Amino acid sequence: MKIIAFAGSPSKKSINKKLVTYASSLFENAQVEVLDLNDYEMPLFSVDKEAVIGQHSLAQAFLEKIASADLLVVSLAENNGNYSAAFKNTIDWCSRINGKIFQEKPMLLMATSPGARGGASVLEIAKNNFPRFNADIKAVFLLPSFNDNFDTERNVISNSELDNQLKEIIKNF
């Protein structure tokens, strides 16, 4: 099984990338590729830019990575209650090539943040919006208060209740 995992954050110290890397490592007998959103940095989408440059090659490359997956593991950063601008821009460019961005791939959808709500707002937006782009969301996981519940030295969830919850979700995939 091939897993494509990514965080919807361009931060070099992304806590969502730490979570998605950990979660994807829990799948047994899987080949995991963790994408960095910075490798798909494109100019701010507009129809005017699209008219000049056409379909962006990095959007096509992102879609090809999605197509290569048997399973998607995605963790979204929450910026002002919504997706990060970088992630939204990737979605905008990709949707112009293939409106079915997630290509009916099974998905584990997650979010975390330093706050007690753990990215609940962006997770709710994604749960409602991603199926429009052919996401097959099989499970969701929310990690609240990242700094209190994740050991960044060992790169594991330190809260045993939350860790067991994630492991149970993954076991049922």
N, C-alpha and C positions, 0 to 999 in steps of 0.2 A: 504494500500500500504506500502510495506517495502522498505526503502531506505538504501542502503549501501553507505556510504560516506567515502572518504579517501583522504589524501594529499600524493602526491608522494615525500615526504620529511621525513627524519628521525629526523629533528630538533625538540627539545623539545619546542622551541618557534616558530614553523612553522607558517609563515603568511598564507601559503596555507591551513593549517589546520584550521586557524581562518576563512578564506573565505569559505571553504567547510562546516564548522559547521554552519556558518551564512546562507549560501545558502540553505542547507538542512532543516533548521528550517522554511523556508518560505513556504514549501509545506504543504498544509492543509490535515488533516486526515491521516498523515503518521507516521509510526513507523520508527524512524531514529536510525541507529547504525553507529557511527563514529569510523572507525578503526584507529589504530595507527600503522604506518609502523614498528615501533620498536618492536611490538609484533610478527613480522614476519621476524626477523633478522636471516639470514642464512649465512653460509660461502660463500665466493666468488665462484660463479658457475664455474665449469670446468667439462669436461667429465671424468677426472681422479677422481675427488671427487665423482661424480655421480656413478662411477663404484664401489667405496668403500662403500658409504652410501646409494645408491639407491635414490629413489624419496623422497625428503625431506618432512617430516610430516607438517612443517609449510607452505610449498607451497600448500599442499593438503588442509590444514585448510583455507588458503586464498581463494582458489578456491571454497570451500564449502560456504564461506561467500558470494562470488559473486553469486553462484547458488541460495542462499536464497533470493536474492534481486528481487524486481519488477523494481527497478530503481537504477542506479549508478550515484552518484555525485562525480566527481573527479576533484581535482585541483592540477596541477603539478608545482613543484619547477623547476626553471631553473638554472642549474649549467653549466657554460661555454657554454651556448647555447643549452644544451641538458638535458635529464632526470638526476635526481640525480643518483649516482651510486647505492644507496640502492634500489631505485625503479626499475632500470634496472635489478638488480640482482634478485629481486622478479619476474619480468617478465621472466627472463631466467629460473629460477627454475620451475615456474608454466608452462611454455610452454612445458617442457619436460613431464609433466603429461597430459596436455590438451592444444593443440595448439589453441583452441578456448577459450582463457582465459576469455574473457568478455561475452561469452555465449549468444550473441545476446540480451543482456539486453539493454534497452534504457539508454542513457547516456547524462548527462549534463557535458561537458568537459570545464574546466576552468584553468586559470593560473593567478598568480599575482607575482609581484616582487617589490622591492623598486624603480626600475628604470622606466622611462617614457614608455618603451616598454612593461612593465608588464608581461614579460615571453612570448612574441610573438613568439620567435624562437622555444621554446619547444612546444608551442601550435600548431604551424604549423607542427612540426615533428609528434606529436601525432595524429593530424587530418589525416595525410597521413599514419601513421603506425598502429594505433589501429584497423581500419577495417580488417587488416590482421589477427588480433586476435579476430575477430567476435564482435567488438564493433559496436553498433548501435547508433552512435553519432547523437542525435536529435538537439542539440544546443551547441554553444560555447559562452563563456563569458571571457573577458579579463579585469582585473582590474589593470590599470597602477598606478605607483607611490603609492604603498600601504600605506606608512606612511602619505601621504597627503589625501588619499581618504577613509581611514578606521579608525574608532574610536575604538581603542583597549580597552578602558575602558567600553564602552557600547556594544562592539562586533557587530557593524553594519557598513555598508558602509555609510560614512558621506557625500559623494558627491551625492546629490539628483538625478542628471541626470543619473549617473551610477547605483545608487540603483534602480531607476525606470526601467532602462534597464534590470537589472537582474530580477526584479519582473515581468516584462512583459514576459520575457523568461519563467519563472516558471509558470506563469498563463496559458501559451499556451501548457504546457506539458499535 
